[in-house]
């Protein structure tokens, strides 16, 4: 039953524009993103923002990690300052390419002018 859910979800994601991502690729890339986020949050984030760390650590899928980016930004800004945090979050966001439906892709910010 679990395999059926995952295959159905992968098929649905492919229809929405996530491309030819196999379930194992999806899982591997999701774990890479999770580790990248946790690494960027560092020891300070792990100690002082345990709830956000749990949110990232236990996110079910790439979409869960995508929606956690706002909370991750809060931690990164506390650790590195807002300017560097925005750069780091942009790098993290790029890793989601091909994993999400087109409707969830980042749009250009008017602040980037």
Chimera marker file (.cmm) of the C-alpha trace (Angstrom):
<marker_set name="trace">
<marker id="1" x="0.000" y="0.000" z="0.000" r="1" g="1" b="0" radius="0.5"/>
<marker id="2" x="2.821" y="2.437" z="0.878" r="1" g="1" b="0" radius="0.5"/>
<marker id="3" x="4.519" y="1.798" z="-2.484" r="1" g="1" b="0" radius="0.5"/>
<marker id="4" x="1.241" y="2.523" z="-4.272" r="1" g="1" b="0" radius="0.5"/>
<marker id="5" x="0.882" y="5.883" z="-2.483" r="1" g="1" b="0" radius="0.5"/>
<marker id="6" x="4.434" y="6.874" z="-3.371" r="1" g="1" b="0" radius="0.5"/>
<marker id="7" x="4.040" y="5.862" z="-7.031" r="1" g="1" b="0" radius="0.5"/>
<marker id="8" x="0.711" y="7.661" z="-7.276" r="1" g="1" b="0" radius="0.5"/>
<marker id="9" x="2.267" y="10.767" z="-5.751" r="1" g="1" b="0" radius="0.5"/>
<marker id="10" x="5.242" y="10.592" z="-8.131" r="1" g="1" b="0" radius="0.5"/>
<marker id="11" x="2.905" y="10.230" z="-11.101" r="1" g="1" b="0" radius="0.5"/>
<marker id="12" x="0.855" y="13.181" z="-9.944" r="1" g="1" b="0" radius="0.5"/>
<marker id="13" x="3.999" y="15.292" z="-9.489" r="1" g="1" b="0" radius="0.5"/>
<marker id="14" x="5.135" y="14.382" z="-12.997" r="1" g="1" b="0" radius="0.5"/>
<marker id="15" x="1.814" y="15.574" z="-14.405" r="1" g="1" b="0" radius="0.5"/>
<marker id="16" x="2.203" y="18.873" z="-12.586" r="1" g="1" b="0" radius="0.5"/>
<marker id="17" x="5.567" y="19.581" z="-14.131" r="1" g="1" b="0" radius="0.5"/>
<marker id="18" x="8.204" y="18.009" z="-11.925" r="1" g="1" b="0" radius="0.5"/>
<marker id="19" x="9.662" y="16.086" z="-14.872" r="1" g="1" b="0" radius="0.5"/>
<marker id="20" x="11.072" y="12.562" z="-14.921" r="1" g="1" b="0" radius="0.5"/>
<marker id="21" x="11.890" y="12.110" z="-11.259" r="1" g="1" b="0" radius="0.5"/>
<marker id="22" x="11.882" y="8.501" z="-10.088" r="1" g="1" b="0" radius="0.5"/>
<marker id="23" x="10.841" y="7.701" z="-6.511" r="1" g="1" b="0" radius="0.5"/>
<marker id="24" x="14.419" y="6.878" z="-5.523" r="1" g="1" b="0" radius="0.5"/>
<marker id="25" x="15.725" y="10.109" z="-7.087" r="1" g="1" b="0" radius="0.5"/>
<marker id="26" x="13.030" y="12.054" z="-5.276" r="1" g="1" b="0" radius="0.5"/>
<marker id="27" x="13.939" y="10.470" z="-1.965" r="1" g="1" b="0" radius="0.5"/>
<marker id="28" x="17.701" y="10.954" z="-2.482" r="1" g="1" b="0" radius="0.5"/>
<marker id="29" x="17.362" y="14.589" z="-3.497" r="1" g="1" b="0" radius="0.5"/>
<marker id="30" x="14.964" y="15.280" z="-0.647" r="1" g="1" b="0" radius="0.5"/>
<marker id="31" x="17.501" y="13.883" z="1.811" r="1" g="1" b="0" radius="0.5"/>
<marker id="32" x="20.282" y="15.963" z="0.232" r="1" g="1" b="0" radius="0.5"/>
<marker id="33" x="18.188" y="19.101" z="0.666" r="1" g="1" b="0" radius="0.5"/>
<marker id="34" x="17.329" y="18.150" z="4.252" r="1" g="1" b="0" radius="0.5"/>
<marker id="35" x="21.014" y="17.690" z="5.098" r="1" g="1" b="0" radius="0.5"/>
<marker id="36" x="21.931" y="20.950" z="3.350" r="1" g="1" b="0" radius="0.5"/>
<marker id="37" x="19.331" y="22.866" z="5.366" r="1" g="1" b="0" radius="0.5"/>
<marker id="38" x="20.389" y="21.306" z="8.648" r="1" g="1" b="0" radius="0.5"/>
<marker id="39" x="24.043" y="22.011" z="7.836" r="1" g="1" b="0" radius="0.5"/>
<marker id="40" x="23.311" y="25.650" z="7.022" r="1" g="1" b="0" radius="0.5"/>
<marker id="41" x="21.415" y="26.055" z="10.298" r="1" g="1" b="0" radius="0.5"/>
<marker id="42" x="24.507" y="24.831" z="12.100" r="1" g="1" b="0" radius="0.5"/>
<marker id="43" x="25.008" y="24.118" z="15.761" r="1" g="1" b="0" radius="0.5"/>
<marker id="44" x="23.479" y="27.436" z="16.843" r="1" g="1" b="0" radius="0.5"/>
<marker id="45" x="20.283" y="26.663" z="14.974" r="1" g="1" b="0" radius="0.5"/>
<marker id="46" x="20.186" y="23.127" z="16.330" r="1" g="1" b="0" radius="0.5"/>
<marker id="47" x="20.506" y="24.380" z="19.931" r="1" g="1" b="0" radius="0.5"/>
<marker id="48" x="18.285" y="27.458" z="19.762" r="1" g="1" b="0" radius="0.5"/>
<marker id="49" x="15.605" y="26.498" z="17.243" r="1" g="1" b="0" radius="0.5"/>
<marker id="50" x="14.815" y="22.894" z="18.090" r="1" g="1" b="0" radius="0.5"/>
<marker id="51" x="11.232" y="23.134" z="16.800" r="1" g="1" b="0" radius="0.5"/>
<marker id="52" x="12.354" y="24.280" z="13.365" r="1" g="1" b="0" radius="0.5"/>
<marker id="53" x="15.057" y="21.617" z="13.298" r="1" g="1" b="0" radius="0.5"/>
<marker id="54" x="12.370" y="19.010" z="14.009" r="1" g="1" b="0" radius="0.5"/>
<marker id="55" x="10.187" y="20.497" z="11.262" r="1" g="1" b="0" radius="0.5"/>
<marker id="56" x="13.034" y="20.067" z="8.766" r="1" g="1" b="0" radius="0.5"/>
<marker id="57" x="14.187" y="16.699" z="10.069" r="1" g="1" b="0" radius="0.5"/>
<marker id="58" x="10.732" y="15.126" z="9.970" r="1" g="1" b="0" radius="0.5"/>
<marker id="59" x="9.309" y="16.757" z="6.828" r="1" g="1" b="0" radius="0.5"/>
<marker id="60" x="7.620" y="13.985" z="4.840" r="1" g="1" b="0" radius="0.5"/>
<marker id="61" x="8.754" y="15.089" z="1.396" r="1" g="1" b="0" radius="0.5"/>
<marker id="62" x="10.251" y="17.847" z="-0.738" r="1" g="1" b="0" radius="0.5"/>
<marker id="63" x="7.063" y="19.901" z="-0.463" r="1" g="1" b="0" radius="0.5"/>
<marker id="64" x="7.279" y="19.773" z="3.320" r="1" g="1" b="0" radius="0.5"/>
<marker id="65" x="10.841" y="21.078" z="3.137" r="1" g="1" b="0" radius="0.5"/>
<marker id="66" x="9.767" y="23.734" z="0.626" r="1" g="1" b="0" radius="0.5"/>
<marker id="67" x="7.113" y="25.039" z="3.004" r="1" g="1" b="0" radius="0.5"/>
<marker id="68" x="9.634" y="25.075" z="5.887" r="1" g="1" b="0" radius="0.5"/>
<marker id="69" x="11.824" y="27.632" z="4.070" r="1" g="1" b="0" radius="0.5"/>
<marker id="70" x="10.237" y="30.598" z="5.871" r="1" g="1" b="0" radius="0.5"/>
<marker id="71" x="11.126" y="29.118" z="9.242" r="1" g="1" b="0" radius="0.5"/>
<marker id="72" x="14.579" y="28.179" z="7.959" r="1" g="1" b="0" radius="0.5"/>
<marker id="73" x="15.073" y="31.803" z="6.867" r="1" g="1" b="0" radius="0.5"/>
<marker id="74" x="14.398" y="32.896" z="10.445" r="1" g="1" b="0" radius="0.5"/>
<marker id="75" x="17.166" y="30.637" z="11.728" r="1" g="1" b="0" radius="0.5"/>
<marker id="76" x="19.612" y="31.547" z="8.967" r="1" g="1" b="0" radius="0.5"/>
<marker id="77" x="19.039" y="35.262" z="9.595" r="1" g="1" b="0" radius="0.5"/>
<marker id="78" x="19.743" y="34.761" z="13.300" r="1" g="1" b="0" radius="0.5"/>
<marker id="79" x="22.920" y="32.809" z="12.509" r="1" g="1" b="0" radius="0.5"/>
<marker id="80" x="24.318" y="34.763" z="9.539" r="1" g="1" b="0" radius="0.5"/>
<marker id="81" x="22.370" y="38.019" z="9.200" r="1" g="1" b="0" radius="0.5"/>
<marker id="82" x="19.599" y="38.701" z="6.707" r="1" g="1" b="0" radius="0.5"/>
<marker id="83" x="21.695" y="39.362" z="3.595" r="1" g="1" b="0" radius="0.5"/>
<marker id="84" x="23.694" y="36.148" z="3.834" r="1" g="1" b="0" radius="0.5"/>
<marker id="85" x="20.575" y="34.235" z="4.907" r="1" g="1" b="0" radius="0.5"/>
<marker id="86" x="18.782" y="35.331" z="1.706" r="1" g="1" b="0" radius="0.5"/>
<marker id="87" x="21.730" y="34.135" z="-0.382" r="1" g="1" b="0" radius="0.5"/>
<marker id="88" x="21.831" y="30.799" z="1.418" r="1" g="1" b="0" radius="0.5"/>
<marker id="89" x="18.068" y="30.344" z="1.075" r="1" g="1" b="0" radius="0.5"/>
<marker id="90" x="18.300" y="31.102" z="-2.650" r="1" g="1" b="0" radius="0.5"/>
<marker id="91" x="20.913" y="28.351" z="-2.958" r="1" g="1" b="0" radius="0.5"/>
<marker id="92" x="18.686" y="25.948" z="-1.050" r="1" g="1" b="0" radius="0.5"/>
<marker id="93" x="15.684" y="26.874" z="-3.206" r="1" g="1" b="0" radius="0.5"/>
<marker id="94" x="17.618" y="26.045" z="-6.386" r="1" g="1" b="0" radius="0.5"/>
<marker id="95" x="18.019" y="22.458" z="-5.150" r="1" g="1" b="0" radius="0.5"/>
<marker id="96" x="14.253" y="21.952" z="-5.420" r="1" g="1" b="0" radius="0.5"/>
<marker id="97" x="14.295" y="22.335" z="-9.213" r="1" g="1" b="0" radius="0.5"/>
<marker id="98" x="12.375" y="19.493" z="-10.816" r="1" g="1" b="0" radius="0.5"/>
<marker id="99" x="11.004" y="18.214" z="-7.501" r="1" g="1" b="0" radius="0.5"/>
<marker id="100" x="7.968" y="20.448" z="-7.130" r="1" g="1" b="0" radius="0.5"/>
<marker id="101" x="4.877" y="21.265" z="-9.148" r="1" g="1" b="0" radius="0.5"/>
<marker id="102" x="5.337" y="24.400" z="-11.249" r="1" g="1" b="0" radius="0.5"/>
<marker id="103" x="2.892" y="26.256" z="-9.033" r="1" g="1" b="0" radius="0.5"/>
<marker id="104" x="5.368" y="26.034" z="-6.134" r="1" g="1" b="0" radius="0.5"/>
<marker id="105" x="8.417" y="27.327" z="-7.995" r="1" g="1" b="0" radius="0.5"/>
<marker id="106" x="9.953" y="30.564" z="-6.722" r="1" g="1" b="0" radius="0.5"/>
<marker id="107" x="8.961" y="33.687" z="-8.510" r="1" g="1" b="0" radius="0.5"/>
<marker id="108" x="11.335" y="36.616" z="-9.001" r="1" g="1" b="0" radius="0.5"/>
<marker id="109" x="11.253" y="38.976" z="-6.058" r="1" g="1" b="0" radius="0.5"/>
<marker id="110" x="10.691" y="42.683" z="-6.661" r="1" g="1" b="0" radius="0.5"/>
<marker id="111" x="13.349" y="43.242" z="-4.004" r="1" g="1" b="0" radius="0.5"/>
<marker id="112" x="16.044" y="41.831" z="-6.299" r="1" g="1" b="0" radius="0.5"/>
<marker id="113" x="16.109" y="44.913" z="-8.573" r="1" g="1" b="0" radius="0.5"/>
<link id1="1" id2="2" r="1" g="1" b="0" radius="0.2"/>
<link id1="2" id2="3" r="1" g="1" b="0" radius="0.2"/>
<link id1="3" id2="4" r="1" g="1" b="0" radius="0.2"/>
<link id1="4" id2="5" r="1" g="1" b="0" radius="0.2"/>
<link id1="5" id2="6" r="1" g="1" b="0" radius="0.2"/>
<link id1="6" id2="7" r="1" g="1" b="0" radius="0.2"/>
<link id1="7" id2="8" r="1" g="1" b="0" radius="0.2"/>
<link id1="8" id2="9" r="1" g="1" b="0" radius="0.2"/>
<link id1="9" id2="10" r="1" g="1" b="0" radius="0.2"/>
<link id1="10" id2="11" r="1" g="1" b="0" radius="0.2"/>
<link id1="11" id2="12" r="1" g="1" b="0" radius="0.2"/>
<link id1="12" id2="13" r="1" g="1" b="0" radius="0.2"/>
<link id1="13" id2="14" r="1" g="1" b="0" radius="0.2"/>
<link id1="14" id2="15" r="1" g="1" b="0" radius="0.2"/>
<link id1="15" id2="16" r="1" g="1" b="0" radius="0.2"/>
<link id1="16" id2="17" r="1" g="1" b="0" radius="0.2"/>
<link id1="17" id2="18" r="1" g="1" b="0" radius="0.2"/>
<link id1="18" id2="19" r="1" g="1" b="0" radius="0.2"/>
<link id1="19" id2="20" r="1" g="1" b="0" radius="0.2"/>
<link id1="20" id2="21" r="1" g="1" b="0" radius="0.2"/>
<link id1="21" id2="22" r="1" g="1" b="0" radius="0.2"/>
<link id1="22" id2="23" r="1" g="1" b="0" radius="0.2"/>
<link id1="23" id2="24" r="1" g="1" b="0" radius="0.2"/>
<link id1="24" id2="25" r="1" g="1" b="0" radius="0.2"/>
<link id1="25" id2="26" r="1" g="1" b="0" radius="0.2"/>
<link id1="26" id2="27" r="1" g="1" b="0" radius="0.2"/>
<link id1="27" id2="28" r="1" g="1" b="0" radius="0.2"/>
<link id1="28" id2="29" r="1" g="1" b="0" radius="0.2"/>
<link id1="29" id2="30" r="1" g="1" b="0" radius="0.2"/>
<link id1="30" id2="31" r="1" g="1" b="0" radius="0.2"/>
<link id1="31" id2="32" r="1" g="1" b="0" radius="0.2"/>
<link id1="32" id2="33" r="1" g="1" b="0" radius="0.2"/>
<link id1="33" id2="34" r="1" g="1" b="0" radius="0.2"/>
<link id1="34" id2="35" r="1" g="1" b="0" radius="0.2"/>
<link id1="35" id2="36" r="1" g="1" b="0" radius="0.2"/>
<link id1="36" id2="37" r="1" g="1" b="0" radius="0.2"/>
<link id1="37" id2="38" r="1" g="1" b="0" radius="0.2"/>
<link id1="38" id2="39" r="1" g="1" b="0" radius="0.2"/>
<link id1="39" id2="40" r="1" g="1" b="0" radius="0.2"/>
<link id1="40" id2="41" r="1" g="1" b="0" radius="0.2"/>
<link id1="41" id2="42" r="1" g="1" b="0" radius="0.2"/>
<link id1="42" id2="43" r="1" g="1" b="0" radius="0.2"/>
<link id1="43" id2="44" r="1" g="1" b="0" radius="0.2"/>
<link id1="44" id2="45" r="1" g="1" b="0" radius="0.2"/>
<link id1="45" id2="46" r="1" g="1" b="0" radius="0.2"/>
<link id1="46" id2="47" r="1" g="1" b="0" radius="0.2"/>
<link id1="47" id2="48" r="1" g="1" b="0" radius="0.2"/>
<link id1="48" id2="49" r="1" g="1" b="0" radius="0.2"/>
<link id1="49" id2="50" r="1" g="1" b="0" radius="0.2"/>
<link id1="50" id2="51" r="1" g="1" b="0" radius="0.2"/>
<link id1="51" id2="52" r="1" g="1" b="0" radius="0.2"/>
<link id1="52" id2="53" r="1" g="1" b="0" radius="0.2"/>
<link id1="53" id2="54" r="1" g="1" b="0" radius="0.2"/>
<link id1="54" id2="55" r="1" g="1" b="0" radius="0.2"/>
<link id1="55" id2="56" r="1" g="1" b="0" radius="0.2"/>
<link id1="56" id2="57" r="1" g="1" b="0" radius="0.2"/>
<link id1="57" id2="58" r="1" g="1" b="0" radius="0.2"/>
<link id1="58" id2="59" r="1" g="1" b="0" radius="0.2"/>
<link id1="59" id2="60" r="1" g="1" b="0" radius="0.2"/>
<link id1="60" id2="61" r="1" g="1" b="0" radius="0.2"/>
<link id1="61" id2="62" r="1" g="1" b="0" radius="0.2"/>
<link id1="62" id2="63" r="1" g="1" b="0" radius="0.2"/>
<link id1="63" id2="64" r="1" g="1" b="0" radius="0.2"/>
<link id1="64" id2="65" r="1" g="1" b="0" radius="0.2"/>
<link id1="65" id2="66" r="1" g="1" b="0" radius="0.2"/>
<link id1="66" id2="67" r="1" g="1" b="0" radius="0.2"/>
<link id1="67" id2="68" r="1" g="1" b="0" radius="0.2"/>
<link id1="68" id2="69" r="1" g="1" b="0" radius="0.2"/>
<link id1="69" id2="70" r="1" g="1" b="0" radius="0.2"/>
<link id1="70" id2="71" r="1" g="1" b="0" radius="0.2"/>
<link id1="71" id2="72" r="1" g="1" b="0" radius="0.2"/>
<link id1="72" id2="73" r="1" g="1" b="0" radius="0.2"/>
<link id1="73" id2="74" r="1" g="1" b="0" radius="0.2"/>
<link id1="74" id2="75" r="1" g="1" b="0" radius="0.2"/>
<link id1="75" id2="76" r="1" g="1" b="0" radius="0.2"/>
<link id1="76" id2="77" r="1" g="1" b="0" radius="0.2"/>
<link id1="77" id2="78" r="1" g="1" b="0" radius="0.2"/>
<link id1="78" id2="79" r="1" g="1" b="0" radius="0.2"/>
<link id1="79" id2="80" r="1" g="1" b="0" radius="0.2"/>
<link id1="80" id2="81" r="1" g="1" b="0" radius="0.2"/>
<link id1="81" id2="82" r="1" g="1" b="0" radius="0.2"/>
<link id1="82" id2="83" r="1" g="1" b="0" radius="0.2"/>
<link id1="83" id2="84" r="1" g="1" b="0" radius="0.2"/>
<link id1="84" id2="85" r="1" g="1" b="0" radius="0.2"/>
<link id1="85" id2="86" r="1" g="1" b="0" radius="0.2"/>
<link id1="86" id2="87" r="1" g="1" b="0" radius="0.2"/>
<link id1="87" id2="88" r="1" g="1" b="0" radius="0.2"/>
<link id1="88" id2="89" r="1" g="1" b="0" radius="0.2"/>
<link id1="89" id2="90" r="1" g="1" b="0" radius="0.2"/>
<link id1="90" id2="91" r="1" g="1" b="0" radius="0.2"/>
<link id1="91" id2="92" r="1" g="1" b="0" radius="0.2"/>
<link id1="92" id2="93" r="1" g="1" b="0" radius="0.2"/>
<link id1="93" id2="94" r="1" g="1" b="0" radius="0.2"/>
<link id1="94" id2="95" r="1" g="1" b="0" radius="0.2"/>
<link id1="95" id2="96" r="1" g="1" b="0" radius="0.2"/>
<link id1="96" id2="97" r="1" g="1" b="0" radius="0.2"/>
<link id1="97" id2="98" r="1" g="1" b="0" radius="0.2"/>
<link id1="98" id2="99" r="1" g="1" b="0" radius="0.2"/>
<link id1="99" id2="100" r="1" g="1" b="0" radius="0.2"/>
<link id1="100" id2="101" r="1" g="1" b="0" radius="0.2"/>
<link id1="101" id2="102" r="1" g="1" b="0" radius="0.2"/>
<link id1="102" id2="103" r="1" g="1" b="0" radius="0.2"/>
<link id1="103" id2="104" r="1" g="1" b="0" radius="0.2"/>
<link id1="104" id2="105" r="1" g="1" b="0" radius="0.2"/>
<link id1="105" id2="106" r="1" g="1" b="0" radius="0.2"/>
<link id1="106" id2="107" r="1" g="1" b="0" radius="0.2"/>
<link id1="107" id2="108" r="1" g="1" b="0" radius="0.2"/>
<link id1="108" id2="109" r="1" g="1" b="0" radius="0.2"/>
<link id1="109" id2="110" r="1" g="1" b="0" radius="0.2"/>
<link id1="110" id2="111" r="1" g="1" b="0" radius="0.2"/>
<link id1="111" id2="112" r="1" g="1" b="0" radius="0.2"/>
<link id1="112" id2="113" r="1" g="1" b="0" radius="0.2"/>
</marker_set>
